[in-house]
Amino acid sequence: MAFRLKMGQYWPADSLLHRMDARAKVACALIIMVSVFFVHSLPQLLFSWAVALLLVALSHVPVTKVLQSVRPVVLMLCLLAICNLLLVRSGDALVSLGPLVITTGGVWAALLYSLRLVAAVLAAALLLLTTTPTQLTDAFDAGLAPLSRIGLPGHELAMVFSLMLRFIPTLADEASAILDAQTARGGALAEGSPIKRVRAVVPVIVALLASSLRHANGLSRALDARCYTGGAERSHWHPLHMELRDWLALLVIALYVVALFLLR
């Protein structure tokens, strides 16, 4: 049983988004993801999607790669759209077949909530596709630096985030190997009754948990061997520098938010 993680993998390219400072990209992505929750009208929805598609074009990432990154989330949003379509009863009735009633309000809710969340997912996917894990870690380290001044572990939180990004693909590969091993032993998850399938998941979870603990133990030994000390001052091999294009990107995103509220 194949299991491959597609979301969040860095795609090397020479584009404006790849050359931007990671801090500016994180700030722009967060602003876009938050702003979509204020989309309530058709002009706002079309404008936010136009901006999202423009960012996809500027990233120089193949469209197929972007679609692979957002496909798992889009499938869940399609389920959400179906629920809104069938459960929302406001507006005029378009289809009425016994208990099944589809109204104009249901159609609008299905389109609005799903499409605006897809726009937010696209912004997050582009951030991960155009930024290396090291750059993301440095950006979060810089963003959490004020916490260190008040005694909170800002650098340690950024390091935990970096390790999470590092080990997600590793655990995904090991999950694939465990599932293949279970299938070879006759413990396929796609066969049998629902109760049998649930029971077949338990050995997979136990094996994956044991593998995670083994990696955590190896990581702690590696940190001890390198004399890692929490809270110590550290320098960077490639320091982050905000350039003119980064400030212009922040200005454009601010104008995007203003335009979004004006379209309301």
NUTOR-366274 format. One record per residue: x, y, z of N, C-alpha, C, O in turn; residue in three letters. Coordinates in pm, whole numbers, plus 50000, padded with zeros to 5 digits. Layout:
N
nX,nY,nZ,caX,caY,caZ,cX,cY,cZ,oX,oY,oZ,residu
X,Y,Z,X,Y,Z,X,Y,Z,X,Y,Z,ALA
...
***
This chain:
264
nX,nY,nZ,caX,caY,caZ,cX,cY,cZ,oX,oY,oZ,residu
50086,49881,50000,50000,50000,50000,50088,50123,50000,50161,50147,50096,MET
50083,50202,49895,50172,50318,49882,50119,50433,49966,49999,50458,49971,ALA
50212,50503,50031,50176,50619,50111,50286,50721,50091,50397,50705,50142,PHE
50256,50826,50017,50356,50926,49988,50303,51063,50024,50191,51099,49988,ARG
50385,51138,50097,50345,51271,50142,50378,51371,50033,50494,51384,49995,LEU
50279,51441,49983,50299,51537,49876,50296,51681,49925,50358,51769,49865,LYS
50223,51707,50033,50208,51844,50079,50330,51888,50158,50381,51815,50243,MET
50376,52009,50128,50483,52068,50206,50623,52040,50156,50719,52082,50220,GLY
50639,51971,50044,50771,51943,49992,50823,52063,49912,50751,52119,49830,GLN
50947,52099,49937,51007,52214,49870,51034,52183,49723,51081,52075,49688,TYR
51001,52280,49637,51025,52265,49493,51124,52372,49449,51089,52490,49446,TRP
51247,52335,49413,51347,52435,49374,51313,52499,49240,51279,52430,49145,PRO
51323,52630,49234,51298,52705,49111,51356,52844,49129,51391,52884,49241,ALA
51367,52917,49021,51417,53054,49024,51300,53148,48997,51270,53182,48882,ASP
51235,53189,49104,51118,53276,49091,51126,53387,49194,51211,53386,49283,SER
51036,53482,49179,51032,53593,49274,50998,53544,49414,51054,53592,49512,LEU
50908,53449,49424,50870,53397,49556,50985,53321,49620,51004,53328,49742,LEU
51062,53247,49541,51176,53174,49597,51283,53270,49649,51350,53239,49747,HIS
51300,53384,49584,51406,53478,49624,51366,53568,49739,51451,53636,49797,ARG
51240,53571,49774,51196,53658,49883,51250,53610,50018,51281,53493,50037,MET
51259,53704,50110,51297,53672,50246,51189,53584,50310,51069,53609,50292,ASP
51232,53482,50384,51136,53389,50442,51042,53458,50540,50925,53419,50551,ALA
51090,53559,50612,51004,53629,50707,50891,53702,50634,50777,53702,50680,ARG
50925,53764,50521,50822,53834,50443,50721,53734,50386,50601,53762,50383,ALA
50770,53618,50340,50677,53517,50285,50583,53464,50393,50464,53445,50368,LYS
50637,53438,50511,50551,53388,50619,50446,53492,50656,50329,53458,50676,VAL
50487,53619,50665,50391,53724,50700,50284,53738,50592,50166,53751,50624,ALA
50325,53736,50465,50227,53749,50356,50131,53630,50354,50010,53648,50337,CYS
50184,53510,50372,50098,53391,50370,49998,53394,50485,49881,53360,50467,ALA
50042,53434,50604,49951,53440,50718,49843,53545,50696,49727,53522,50732,LEU
49879,53659,50639,49780,53763,50612,49676,53713,50513,49556,53736,50531,ILE
49721,53646,50407,49627,53594,50307,49536,53489,50368,49415,53489,50344,ILE
49592,53398,50449,49511,53292,50508,49408,53348,50606,49297,53295,50615,MET
49443,53453,50678,49347,53513,50770,49242,53594,50695,49125,53597,50733,VAL
49286,53662,50588,49195,53751,50516,49081,53676,50447,48973,53733,50428,SER
49103,53550,50409,48997,53478,50338,48874,53455,50426,48764,53435,50374,VAL
48892,53459,50557,48777,53440,50646,48687,53564,50650,48579,53560,50709,PHE
48731,53673,50589,48649,53793,50580,48585,53807,50441,48526,53910,50409,PHE
48598,53702,50359,48536,53702,50227,48391,53658,50242,48363,53548,50289,VAL
48298,53746,50200,48155,53716,50214,48075,53744,50087,47956,53715,50082,HIS
48139,53800,49986,48066,53836,49864,48137,53776,49743,48253,53735,49751,SER
48065,53771,49631,48122,53715,49508,48241,53796,49457,48341,53735,49419,LEU
48237,53932,49455,48357,54006,49411,48478,53977,49499,48589,53964,49448,PRO
48458,53965,49629,48570,53933,49717,48626,53794,49686,48748,53775,49684,GLN
48537,53699,49662,48581,53563,49632,48660,53558,49502,48765,53493,49495,LEU
48611,53626,49399,48681,53628,49271,48816,53698,49284,48915,53655,49224,LEU
48820,53805,49362,48946,53881,49379,49049,53797,49455,49166,53795,49416,PHE
49008,53729,49561,49102,53646,49636,49154,53531,49552,49271,53495,49562,SER
49069,53473,49468,49114,53365,49380,49207,53418,49271,49301,53349,49231,TRP
49180,53537,49222,49271,53596,49122,49410,53617,49180,49510,53591,49113,ALA
49416,53663,49304,49545,53682,49370,49614,53547,49393,49735,53534,49372,VAL
49537,53447,49434,49596,53314,49458,49652,53255,49328,49762,53199,49329,ALA
49580,53266,49219,49629,53214,49091,49749,53293,49041,49839,53237,48979,LEU
49751,53424,49068,49867,53504,49031,49992,53459,49107,50101,53453,49051,LEU
49976,53428,49235,50089,53378,49313,50138,53243,49261,50258,53218,49260,LEU
50046,53158,49219,50086,53029,49160,50169,53052,49035,50269,52984,49012,VAL
50128,53149,48952,50203,53179,48830,50340,53238,48863,50439,53206,48796,ALA
50348,53323,48966,50476,53385,49002,50572,53286,49065,50693,53308,49063,LEU
50521,53177,49122,50608,53082,49192,50689,52994,49098,50790,52938,49139,SER
50645,52981,48971,50710,52893,48873,50709,52747,48918,50791,52668,48872,HIS
50617,52712,49006,50599,52573,49047,50498,52510,48953,50393,52570,48927,VAL
50525,52391,48900,50427,52326,48809,50290,52314,48874,50276,52285,48993,PRO
50188,52337,48792,50051,52333,48843,50019,52194,48899,49947,52182,48998,VAL
50072,52091,48835,50046,51955,48885,50104,51936,49026,50043,51868,49109,THR
50219,51996,49052,50280,51986,49186,50194,52060,49288,50176,52011,49400,LYS
50143,52175,49252,50056,52251,49343,49929,52172,49373,49883,52166,49487,VAL
49871,52111,49268,49748,52033,49288,49774,51911,49376,49690,51877,49459,LEU
49889,51847,49360,49923,51734,49445,49937,51777,49591,49904,51701,49682,GLN
49985,51899,49613,50005,51947,49749,49874,51975,49819,49862,51953,49940,SER
49775,52025,49745,49649,52065,49809,49540,51959,49796,49432,51975,49852,VAL
49567,51850,49723,49461,51752,49696,49401,51691,49822,49278,51680,49828,ARG
49480,51650,49925,49414,51591,50043,49319,51687,50112,49211,51647,50157,PRO
49357,51814,50121,49271,51911,50188,49149,51942,50102,49039,51961,50154,VAL
49168,51947,49970,49056,51976,49880,48950,51868,49889,48830,51897,49881,VAL
48992,51743,49905,48895,51634,49919,48809,51652,50043,48688,51628,50039,LEU
48869,51694,50154,48791,51719,50275,48698,51838,50258,48586,51838,50309,MET
48745,51941,50185,48661,52058,50161,48544,52024,50069,48437,52084,50080,LEU
48563,51930,49978,48451,51885,49894,48343,51820,49979,48224,51838,49954,CYS
48384,51743,50079,48287,51685,50172,48214,51793,50249,48093,51784,50271,LEU
48288,51896,50291,48225,52009,50360,48125,52080,50268,48019,52121,50314,LEU
48159,52094,50141,48068,52160,50047,47940,52080,50030,47831,52137,50022,ALA
47952,51948,50024,47832,51864,50011,47742,51878,50135,47620,51884,50123,ILE
47803,51883,50252,47725,51900,50374,47652,52034,50374,47534,52041,50410,CYS
47721,52141,50335,47655,52271,50328,47543,52271,50225,47438,52331,50246,ASN
47567,52204,50112,47467,52201,50006,47338,52134,50052,47229,52175,50013,LEU
47351,52030,50134,47233,51953,50175,47169,52002,50304,47051,51978,50327,LEU
47248,52070,50389,47195,52107,50520,47148,52251,50530,47060,52282,50611,LEU
47204,52341,50448,47162,52481,50454,47031,52495,50376,47024,52457,50259,VAL
46929,52550,50440,46795,52559,50380,46751,52702,50356,46632,52725,50333,ARG
46840,52798,50361,46801,52938,50339,46789,52967,50190,46847,52897,50107,SER
46713,53072,50156,46696,53110,50017,46584,53033,49948,46503,52967,50013,GLY
46582,53044,49816,46479,52978,49736,46516,52834,49706,46634,52802,49689,ASP
46416,52748,49700,46440,52607,49672,46467,52586,49524,46391,52634,49439,ALA
46574,52516,49492,46607,52483,49355,46569,52340,49321,46520,52312,49211,LEU
46590,52247,49415,46557,52106,49397,46487,52059,49524,46534,52085,49635,VAL
46377,51989,49506,46304,51936,49621,46258,51795,49588,46164,51775,49511,SER
46326,51697,49648,46292,51556,49628,46274,51492,49765,46367,51432,49819,LEU
46155,51504,49820,46129,51451,49953,46210,51525,50057,46203,51648,50066,GLY
46290,51451,50137,46372,51518,50238,46492,51593,50179,46554,51674,50247,PRO
46525,51565,50053,46638,51630,49987,46593,51764,49929,46514,51768,49835,LEU
46644,51872,49988,46610,52006,49942,46740,52084,49922,46821,52097,50013,VAL
46758,52136,49801,46873,52219,49769,46824,52360,49741,46740,52381,49654,ILE
46877,52455,49816,46834,52594,49804,46948,52680,49752,47063,52635,49743,THR
46914,52804,49716,47016,52898,49670,47116,52928,49781,47236,52944,49756,THR
47067,52935,49905,47158,52957,50017,47255,52842,50036,47371,52863,50071,GLY
47207,52718,50015,47295,52603,50026,47403,52601,49919,47518,52567,49946,GLY
47364,52638,49796,47463,52643,49687,47568,52749,49716,47687,52726,49695,VAL
47524,52866,49764,47619,52973,49791,47711,52936,49907,47831,52962,49901,TRP
47656,52874,50013,47740,52833,50126,47840,52726,50084,47955,52729,50128,ALA
47798,52632,49998,47890,52529,49952,48005,52588,49872,48120,52546,49887,ALA
47974,52685,49787,48080,52747,49707,48168,52840,49790,48290,52837,49779,LEU
48105,52922,49875,48180,53023,49950,48279,52960,50046,48398,52989,50041,LEU
48231,52873,50135,48317,52821,50240,48426,52729,50187,48536,52725,50242,TYR
48396,52656,50081,48497,52565,50027,48602,52641,49945,48721,52616,49959,SER
48556,52732,49858,48650,52802,49770,48742,52896,49846,48859,52909,49813,LEU
48689,52963,49948,48776,53055,50020,48878,52980,50105,48989,53029,50126,ARG
48842,52861,50154,48940,52781,50227,49045,52721,50133,49160,52705,50171,LEU
49004,52689,50010,49103,52642,49912,49205,52751,49882,49324,52722,49866,VAL
49160,52877,49874,49253,52988,49853,49353,52998,49968,49471,53023,49944,ALA
49307,52977,50092,49398,52979,50206,49497,52863,50200,49615,52879,50231,ALA
49448,52745,50160,49536,52628,50148,49640,52649,50039,49754,52607,50053,VAL
49601,52715,49929,49697,52745,49823,49809,52835,49874,49925,52815,49840,LEU
49773,52935,49955,49876,53024,50010,49973,52947,50100,50094,52968,50093,ALA
49920,52858,50184,50006,52777,50270,50094,52683,50188,50212,52666,50217,ALA
50035,52621,50085,50112,52528,50001,50224,52599,49927,50335,52547,49917,ALA
50197,52719,49875,50301,52795,49806,50413,52836,49901,50529,52839,49862,LEU
50377,52867,50025,50481,52901,50124,50575,52783,50144,50696,52801,50148,LEU
50520,52662,50156,50604,52544,50179,50678,52501,50053,50789,52449,50061,LEU
50616,52523,49937,50680,52482,49812,50796,52574,49772,50886,52531,49701,LEU
50793,52698,49816,50895,52796,49775,50994,52831,49886,51079,52918,49867,THR
50984,52765,50000,51071,52796,50113,51128,52668,50170,51053,52573,50196,THR
51258,52663,50189,51320,52544,50245,51290,52535,50395,51262,52637,50458,THR
51296,52414,50452,51275,52402,50597,51371,52487,50679,51332,52540,50784,PRO
51495,52500,50634,51592,52583,50707,51550,52729,50706,51558,52797,50809,THR
51504,52777,50591,51459,52916,50583,51335,52939,50670,51323,53042,50736,GLN
51243,52842,50671,51125,52854,50756,51165,52857,50903,51109,52934,50982,LEU
51261,52773,50940,51306,52772,51079,51367,52905,51118,51340,52958,51226,THR
51452,52960,51030,51513,53091,51059,51408,53199,51071,51419,53289,51154,ASP
51305,53191,50986,51199,53292,50991,51122,53284,51123,51094,53386,51185,ALA
51087,53162,51164,51016,53146,51290,51106,53179,51409,51059,53230,51510,PHE
51235,53150,51396,51329,53186,51502,51334,53337,51520,51335,53387,51632,ASP
51338,53409,51407,51339,53556,51414,51206,53609,51467,51203,53706,51543,ALA
51096,53544,51427,50966,53590,51475,50943,53564,51622,50873,53640,51689,GLY
51003,53455,51674,50986,53421,51815,51097,53477,51903,51098,53454,52024,LEU
51191,53551,51844,51301,53608,51922,51254,53698,52036,51313,53695,52143,ALA
51147,53780,52017,51102,53861,52132,51061,53779,52253,51069,53829,52365,PRO
51019,53654,52233,50983,53571,52348,51104,53540,52434,51094,53527,52556,LEU
51221,53527,52369,51342,53496,52445,51381,53611,52537,51444,53589,52640,SER
51344,53733,52500,51380,53848,52583,51299,53854,52711,51339,53921,52807,ARG
51186,53784,52715,51104,53784,52836,51110,53649,52907,51027,53619,52993,ILE
51210,53568,52871,51234,53444,52942,51167,53321,52885,51179,53213,52943,GLY
51096,53333,52774,51031,53218,52712,51124,53153,52610,51208,53222,52552,LEU
51112,53023,52585,51205,52953,52494,51170,52974,52347,51119,52883,52281,PRO
51196,53093,52296,51163,53121,52157,51243,53038,52059,51187,52981,51966,GLY
51376,53030,52081,51461,52952,51990,51426,52804,51996,51426,52736,51893,HIS
51397,52754,52115,51365,52612,52128,51235,52578,52056,51224,52471,51997,GLU
51136,52668,52060,51013,52644,51987,51038,52641,51837,50979,52559,51766,LEU
51125,52730,51788,51159,52729,51646,51233,52600,51608,51212,52547,51499,ALA
51318,52551,51697,51390,52427,51668,51293,52308,51663,51306,52220,51578,MET
51196,52306,51755,51095,52199,51753,51017,52202,51622,50987,52097,51565,VAL
50984,52323,51575,50916,52336,51446,51003,52282,51334,50953,52215,51244,PHE
51133,52311,51338,51224,52261,51235,51231,52108,51238,51230,52044,51132,SER
51238,52050,51356,51245,51905,51366,51115,51840,51319,51117,51732,51260,LEU
51003,51907,51344,50876,51855,51296,50875,51848,51144,50833,51747,51086,MET
50921,51956,51078,50927,51955,50932,51023,51849,50881,51001,51787,50777,LEU
51131,51827,50955,51232,51731,50911,51181,51588,50919,51211,51506,50832,ARG
51105,51556,51022,51069,51417,51046,50934,51378,50988,50900,51259,50989,PHE
50855,51472,50940,50728,51435,50877,50750,51346,50755,50684,51243,50745,ILE
50840,51381,50661,50864,51288,50548,50921,51153,50593,50888,51049,50536,PRO
51008,51155,50695,51066,51030,50744,50959,50937,50800,50956,50818,50769,THR
50871,50992,50883,50764,50910,50940,50665,50865,50833,50608,50756,50842,LEU
50645,50948,50730,50556,50908,50621,50614,50788,50546,50541,50696,50511,ALA
50746,50790,50521,50809,50676,50454,50802,50550,50541,50780,50441,50489,ASP
50821,50566,50670,50815,50450,50758,50671,50397,50769,50650,50276,50778,GLU
50574,50486,50768,50435,50441,50767,50405,50360,50641,50333,50261,50647,ALA
50461,50404,50527,50443,50330,50403,50505,50191,50412,50445,50093,50368,SER
50627,50183,50471,50693,50053,50485,50615,49962,50580,50604,49842,50556,ALA
50561,50017,50688,50484,49937,50783,50356,49884,50719,50319,49768,50738,ILE
50289,49971,50641,50167,49928,50574,50195,49818,50472,50118,49724,50458,LEU
50307,49831,50400,50344,49726,50304,50374,49595,50375,50338,49487,50328,ASP
50442,49605,50492,50472,49484,50567,50345,49418,50620,50332,49296,50617,ALA
50251,49499,50669,50125,49444,50717,50045,49378,50605,49982,49275,50625,GLN
50049,49441,50486,49979,49383,50371,50041,49249,50331,49969,49154,50297,THR
50176,49241,50335,50243,49115,50301,50210,49005,50401,50216,48887,50366,ALA
50176,49042,50524,50141,48943,50626,49992,48915,50632,49944,48844,50720,ARG
49917,48971,50536,49774,48945,50532,49693,49037,50620,49578,49006,50650,GLY
49749,49148,50661,49677,49241,50748,49639,49369,50675,49655,49478,50730,GLY
49590,49358,50554,49554,49476,50474,49441,49552,50540,49346,49493,50593,ALA
49452,49685,50538,49351,49769,50601,49225,49783,50517,49122,49825,50569,LEU
49231,49748,50390,49117,49769,50301,49032,49645,50283,48948,49639,50194,ALA
49054,49546,50368,48979,49422,50354,48909,49388,50486,48955,49428,50593,GLU
48799,49314,50477,48729,49269,50596,48624,49367,50644,48598,49469,50580,GLY
48564,49335,50756,48460,49419,50815,48520,49544,50875,48642,49551,50894,SER
48437,49645,50907,48490,49767,50970,48564,49739,51100,48666,49802,51127,PRO
48514,49647,51181,48582,49615,51308,48719,49554,51281,48816,49584,51351,ILE
48727,49467,51180,48855,49406,51146,48953,49510,51094,49073,49502,51122,LYS
48905,49607,51020,48993,49713,50969,49046,49799,51083,49163,49838,51083,ARG
48959,49829,51181,49003,49909,51295,49110,49834,51374,49209,49893,51417,VAL
49089,49704,51392,49189,49623,51463,49321,49617,51385,49428,49611,51446,ARG
49313,49618,51253,49436,49612,51173,49517,49741,51183,49637,49741,51156,ALA
49452,49851,51223,49523,49978,51236,49612,49979,51360,49715,50046,51362,VAL
49572,49904,51465,49644,49908,51592,49790,49867,51577,49876,49940,51628,VAL
49826,49756,51510,49969,49724,51494,50046,49830,51418,50163,49853,51446,PRO
49981,49895,51323,50049,50001,51247,50082,50118,51338,50193,50172,51333,VAL
49987,50158,51423,50009,50271,51514,50118,50237,51615,50203,50321,51645,ILE
50115,50115,51669,50217,50074,51767,50356,50075,51704,50451,50125,51764,VAL
50368,50019,51584,50499,50016,51516,50546,50157,51483,50665,50188,51497,ALA
50455,50244,51440,50493,50381,51408,50533,50458,51533,50625,50540,51529,LEU
50463,50433,51645,50499,50498,51771,50636,50452,51818,50715,50534,51866,LEU
50665,50323,51806,50798,50273,51845,50906,50334,51757,51014,50368,51806,ALA
50878,50348,51629,50976,50411,51539,50998,50557,51577,51112,50605,51573,SER
50891,50627,51612,50904,50768,51651,50989,50781,51777,51073,50870,51786,SER
50966,50694,51875,51045,50698,51997,51192,50668,51969,51281,50727,52031,LEU
51218,50576,51876,51357,50544,51841,51424,50665,51777,51540,50695,51807,ARG
51353,50735,51689,51410,50856,51628,51433,50964,51733,51535,51033,51729,HIS
51339,50980,51827,51355,51081,51931,51476,51051,52019,51549,51142,52058,ALA
51498,50923,52050,51613,50885,52130,51743,50912,52055,51839,50964,52112,ASN
51746,50877,51926,51865,50906,51846,51892,51055,51833,52007,51098,51836,GLY
51785,51133,51820,51802,51278,51810,51856,51337,51940,51942,51424,51936,LEU
51806,51290,52053,51857,51341,52181,52004,51307,52199,52081,51389,52250,SER
52045,51187,52158,52187,51151,52167,52272,51238,52075,52383,51278,52111,ARG
52219,51269,51957,52294,51354,51864,52310,51496,51921,52416,51556,51909,ALA
52204,51548,51984,52213,51681,52044,52312,51682,52161,52388,51778,52177,LEU
52312,51576,52242,52408,51568,52352,52550,51559,52300,52641,51620,52356,ASP
52571,51481,52192,52706,51467,52137,52759,51599,52082,52880,51620,52077,ALA
52668,51686,52039,52709,51817,51986,52705,51927,52092,52716,52045,52060,ARG
52689,51886,52219,52690,51980,52332,52585,52090,52316,52610,52207,52344,CYS
52467,52049,52270,52359,52147,52255,52312,52195,52391,52291,52116,52483,TYR
52295,52327,52402,52247,52389,52525,52133,52482,52491,52147,52571,52408,THR
52020,52462,52554,51905,52548,52528,51927,52690,52577,51985,52712,52684,GLY
51881,52785,52497,51893,52925,52535,52023,52992,52499,52039,53112,52523,GLY
52120,52918,52441,52248,52977,52406,52234,53065,52283,52153,53038,52194,ALA
52316,53172,52278,52316,53261,52162,52381,53191,52044,52486,53130,52057,GLU
52315,53201,51926,52366,53134,51808,52367,53229,51690,52284,53320,51680,ARG
52462,53207,51601,52470,53284,51477,52417,53200,51362,52393,53080,51378,SER
52399,53262,51246,52346,53193,51129,52448,53201,51016,52514,53303,50996,HIS
52459,53091,50943,52550,53088,50828,52499,53180,50718,52577,53251,50654,TRP
52367,53180,50697,52306,53269,50598,52206,53360,50670,52089,53326,50682,HIS
52252,53474,50718,52162,53565,50790,52051,53617,50698,52073,53637,50579,PRO
51933,53639,50755,51821,53690,50678,51834,53841,50661,51870,53913,50754,LEU
51804,53887,50538,51810,54030,50508,51684,54068,50429,51655,54010,50325,HIS
51611,54165,50481,51495,54217,50411,51541,54314,50303,51609,54412,50333,MET
51504,54287,50178,51540,54375,50068,51419,54453,50020,51309,54439,50075,GLU
51440,54534,49917,51332,54620,49868,51214,54538,49820,51099,54576,49844,LEU
51239,54426,49752,51128,54346,49700,51043,54288,49814,50922,54269,49798,ARG
51107,54261,49928,51032,54207,50042,50939,54313,50101,50824,54284,50134,ASP
50989,54435,50114,50903,54543,50166,50791,54575,50068,50679,54605,50108,TRP
50822,54569,49936,50718,54593,49836,50612,54483,49841,50493,54510,49822,LEU
50655,54359,49866,50558,54249,49877,50464,54271,49996,50344,54247,49985,ALA
50518,54316,50108,50434,54345,50224,50337,54459,50194,50222,54457,50239,LEU
50385,54559,50118,50296,54670,50081,50185,54622,49988,50070,54664,50003,LEU
50218,54536,49894,50116,54484,49802,50012,54402,49878,49893,54410,49848,VAL
50056,54322,49974,49961,54243,50053,49872,54333,50137,49753,54305,50154,ILE
49929,54442,50188,49846,54537,50264,49741,54601,50173,49626,54619,50214,ALA
49780,54636,50050,49683,54691,49955,49578,54587,49916,49462,54621,49892,LEU
49619,54460,49911,49524,54353,49882,49417,54345,49991,49299,54329,49962,TYR
49458,54356,50116,49362,54350,50227,49267,54470,50220,49147,54455,50241,VAL
49321,54589,50190,49236,54707,50178,49135,54690,50067,49017,54720,50084,VAL
49181,54642,49950,49090,54620,49837,48985,54515,49870,48871,54526,49826,ALA
49024,54415,49946,48929,54309,49983,48815,54365,50068,48699,54326,50050,LEU
48847,54455,50159,48742,54514,50242,48660,54616,50165,48542,54634,50193,PHE
48722,54683,50068,48647,54778,49986,48546,54705,49897,48438,54758,49871,LEU
48580,54585,49850,48490,54509,49766,48370,54456,49843,48272,54414,49782,LEU
48377,54456,49974,48266,54406,50053,48146,54498,50041,48041,54472,50101,ARG
***
